[in-house]
Amino acid sequence: MENSKNILIINDMPGYGKVALAAMLPILSNMGHSIYNLPTALVSNTLDYGTFTILDTTDYMVKAIEVWKELGFQFDCITTGFLASAAQVGIIRDFIASQKKEGLLVMTDPIMGDDGKLYNGVTEETIGNMRRLIGVADVIVPNLTEGEFLTGLYQGKEALTKEEARRVVDGLLAYGPRSVVVTSGQEAETGQHVVWGFDHASGEYFTIPYRFIKVHFPGTGDMFSAVLTGELLAGRTFPQAVKRAMDVLERLIFLEQDEIEKNKGIRVEKYLSVLTE
């Protein structure tokens, strides 16, 4: 592939389930890129099962980065997701700074919560650290819950007016990212499910509606981030890439909605053909 890029995914690796690295690797590989990974944690299974164990890999990250620097490894894109410790924020910020070059794309998904509440173990310190991380990103993709907690606005509110949504987007931009898309939103005026965003390249805000399918799978945010990253690297504009990622996720959820064991996530390898439809 002529446009193939070296992409580093910094996220957790599940032993069972299609989330995080297990969800993003097949998508970005299928899009023709060379994919590398730096696990922030090893997780026994998706957290939706209620029982799980997590191995924090902070020490491994430090040692791996030391070796990579010695070997001179370079990446065209770095994406970040779940972080297992506060120390990982500084490690990742320093590594991104060491990789800085023209054209480097940094994408951050500030994974902290959903459905109006924070995940277990996420504290005010976590939120503060995530604010530091989004400050070095070109693109951030929080869901509405994460956007509200990062900005301190409308915490737990499930639908926002257009004016409130603009305040959340502006509040996120104030921390330093260049472009923002807030997923899982709902317009208070219309009840319509939408994403809200700001495109740095055009300097314009945008709102894109989507069809809501009332079913929950873990890992859909990771898949959205992967498709969005691939589309941006292919030269799409930010709104075009967001729309494409939304369309792909809607199709994946539709195809998998009757699967009984939803806690393991969408069987993404089975539906990779959706990426070329």
Residue pairs with C-beta under 8 A, 6 or more apart in sequence:
1 32
1 33
3 32
3 233
3 234
3 235
4 32
4 33
4 34
5 33
5 34
5 76
5 77
5 233
6 33
6 34
6 36
6 74
6 75
6 76
6 77
7 28
7 33
7 34
7 35
7 36
7 75
7 76
7 77
7 78
7 79
7 229
7 233
8 36
8 37
8 38
8 75
8 77
8 78
8 79
9 21
9 24
9 25
9 28
9 35
9 36
9 37
9 38
9 79
9 81
10 37
10 38
10 40
10 78
10 79
10 80
10 81
10 92
11 20
11 21
11 24
11 37
11 39
11 40
11 79
11 80
11 81
11 82
11 222
12 19
12 20
12 21
12 39
12 40
12 41
12 42
12 43
12 54
12 81
12 82
12 84
13 20
13 21
13 22
13 37
13 39
13 41
13 42
13 43
14 20
14 21
14 22
14 43
14 44
14 45
14 46
15 42
15 43
15 44
15 45
16 44
16 45
16 46
16 264
17 45
17 46
17 48
17 218
17 219
17 263
17 264
17 265
18 218
18 219
18 264
18 265
18 266
18 267
18 268
19 46
19 218
19 219
19 222
19 265
20 43
20 81
20 82
20 219
20 222
21 37
21 39
22 219
22 265
23 219
23 222
23 223
23 226
23 265
23 266
23 268
24 35
24 79
24 81
24 222
24 223
24 225
24 226
25 35
25 37
26 268
26 269
26 272
27 223
27 226
27 227
27 230
27 268
27 272
27 275
28 35
28 226
28 229
28 230
29 35
30 272
30 275
31 230
31 233
31 234
31 275
33 230
33 233
36 73
36 75
38 61
38 64
38 65
39 57
39 60
39 61
40 56
40 57
40 58
40 61
40 81
40 82
40 83
40 84
40 88
41 54
41 55
41 56
41 57
41 82
41 84
42 54
42 55
42 57
43 52
43 53
43 54
43 55
44 52
44 53
44 54
45 52
45 264
46 52
46 218
46 219
46 263
46 264
46 265
47 119
47 218
48 218
48 262
48 263
49 263
54 84
56 84
56 85
57 84
58 84
58 85
58 87
58 88
58 91
61 88
61 91
62 91
65 91
65 95
69 98
74 99
74 101
75 99
75 104
76 103
76 104
76 105
76 233
77 104
77 105
77 106
77 107
77 229
77 233
78 95
78 96
78 99
78 104
78 105
78 106
78 107
79 106
79 107
79 108
79 109
79 225
79 226
79 229
80 92
80 106
80 107
80 108
80 109
80 133
80 137
81 109
81 111
81 222
81 225
82 111
83 89
83 92
83 111
83 129
83 130
83 133
86 125
86 126
86 129
89 129
89 130
89 132
89 133
92 133
93 132
93 133
93 136
96 106
96 136
97 136
105 138
105 139
105 229
105 232
105 233
106 136
106 137
106 138
106 139
107 137
107 138
107 139
107 140
107 141
107 225
107 228
107 229
107 232
108 133
108 134
108 137
108 139
108 140
108 141
108 177
109 140
109 141
109 142
109 221
109 222
109 225
110 130
110 133
110 134
110 140
110 142
110 146
110 150
111 119
111 146
111 221
112 118
112 119
112 122
112 126
112 127
112 130
112 145
112 146
112 149
112 150
113 119
113 122
113 143
113 145
113 146
113 149
114 143
114 145
114 146
114 184
115 145
115 158
116 145
116 155
116 156
116 157
116 158
117 145
117 156
118 145
118 149
127 149
127 150
130 150
131 150
131 175
134 140
134 150
134 172
134 175
134 176
134 177
135 175
135 176
135 177
136 176
137 176
137 177
137 178
138 177
138 178
138 179
138 200
139 177
139 178
139 179
139 180
139 181
139 228
139 232
139 238
140 172
140 177
140 179
140 180
140 181
141 181
141 183
141 221
141 224
141 225
141 228
142 150
142 172
142 180
142 182
142 183
143 182
143 183
143 184
143 221
144 158
144 160
144 168
144 182
144 183
144 184
144 185
144 186
145 156
145 184
147 168
147 169
147 171
147 172
147 182
148 154
148 155
148 156
148 157
148 168
149 155
150 171
150 172
150 175
151 167
151 168
151 171
151 172
152 171
153 164
153 167
153 168
153 171
154 160
154 164
154 168
157 164
158 186
159 185
159 186
159 187
159 188
159 191
160 168
160 185
160 186
160 187
160 188
161 187
161 188
161 189
162 187
162 189
162 207
164 188
165 182
165 185
165 187
165 196
165 207
166 196
166 205
168 182
168 196
169 180
169 182
169 196
169 197
169 198
169 205
170 198
172 180
172 182
173 180
173 198
178 200
179 197
179 198
179 199
179 200
179 201
179 238
180 197
180 198
181 195
181 196
181 197
181 228
181 238
181 242
182 195
182 196
182 197
183 195
183 221
183 224
184 193
184 195
185 193
185 194
185 195
185 196
186 192
186 193
186 194
187 194
187 207
192 209
193 209
193 210
193 211
193 212
194 207
194 208
194 209
194 210
195 207
195 208
195 210
195 242
195 246
196 205
196 206
196 207
197 205
197 206
197 207
197 208
197 238
197 239
197 242
198 204
198 205
198 206
199 205
199 206
199 237
199 238
199 239
200 238
201 237
201 238
202 237
202 238
206 239
206 242
208 239
208 242
208 243
208 246
210 246
210 250
211 250
213 250
213 253
213 254
213 257
215 253
215 257
215 262
216 262
217 253
217 256
217 262
217 265
217 266
218 263
218 264
218 265
219 265
219 266
219 268
220 249
220 252
220 253
220 265
220 266
223 248
223 249
223 252
223 266
223 268
224 245
224 246
224 249
225 245
227 241
227 244
227 245
227 248
227 249
227 275
228 241
228 242
228 244
228 245
231 240
231 241
231 244
231 245
232 238
232 241
236 244
248 274
248 275
251 271
251 274
251 277
252 266
252 268
252 271
252 274
253 266
255 271
255 274
256 266
256 267
256 271
259 266
259 267
